[in-house]
């Protein structure tokens, strides 16, 4: 049994416990999780079943500090064509 499977079973057990007891606040306090996380799990479980309870890596929506594609292409071109190092590329790009 993998870690993901154990985590799915644990989350499903928490959801089942809340359904049986009828008290979400007590269930969350007993298992030591925030209620907001409980509701996220419950919505995901209702929409996707066990797959909704699987761990997901957080993916950022945007990358505000990402280097523009034109600059990346220019750096790669200078590196391939002229075999310039980082310092010379920096000097070239500063001009």
N, C-alpha and C positions, 0 to 999 in steps of 0.2 A: 504494500500500500504506500503510495507516494505521499509527499507532504500536501500536495494539492487536494488529493482525495480525503485526507484527514481533515483538512480545513473545511472542505465542503460538508463533510459529516458533522463537524462541530457547529457550523453555521446553521445547518438544517435542524440540528438538535435544539439550538437556541430558538429558532422560529417555531418549532413544534412545542417547546416548553411554554412559549408565550401564548400559543393558541389554546393549549390545555388549561393554563392558569387563568387566562383572560386578562392578565395585568401585565402590560408591556413594561411599565416603570419598574416593577419588582423584578421582572425577568432580567432587565438590563442591569439593574443594581447587583443581582445575584451573580451574573456572568461577567460583570465589570466592563461593559461596553456602553458607549453613549447611545441614547435613544435615536439620534439622527442617523447613526450608522445602522442601527436595527432596521429603521424604515427604508434605508437604501437597499439593504439586503432583502427585505420583504418584497419591495417593488421588483427588484431584479429576479427574485425567485418566481414571483407570479408571472413575469413576462417571459422568462427564458428557462425556467426549471433549474436543474442542477448546474447547468452551464452558467447561469447568472450568478451563482455563488462562487465561481472560480476566481482566483486572484488575477487581477489585471495590472499590468505595469502602467503607471501614470504617464500619459503622453501629453506634452504641452500643446496647446492649441496653436500658438504662434511663437516665433523666435524673433523678438524685436531687435536683438543685437547681432543677428546673423549677417555675415558679410554678403554684399550683393553678388549675384551670379556673374556680372561683368568683371568685377574685380577678381573673383576666384579664377575665372577663365584666363585673365591677363597674367595672373601669378603663375598658373600652370603652364601657360605658353612660354613665359620667360624662363621658367625652370627647365622645360624640355628643350627649347630651342638654343638657349645660350648657357645653360647649366649654371645659372646664377644661384648663389646661396641666399639665405634669408636677409642678411645685412644689405647686400647689393640690391636685392629686390625691394627692400624697404626704401633705400635711397632712390631707386628708379621711380617707385610709386609716389614718393614725396615730391618729386619734380613734377 
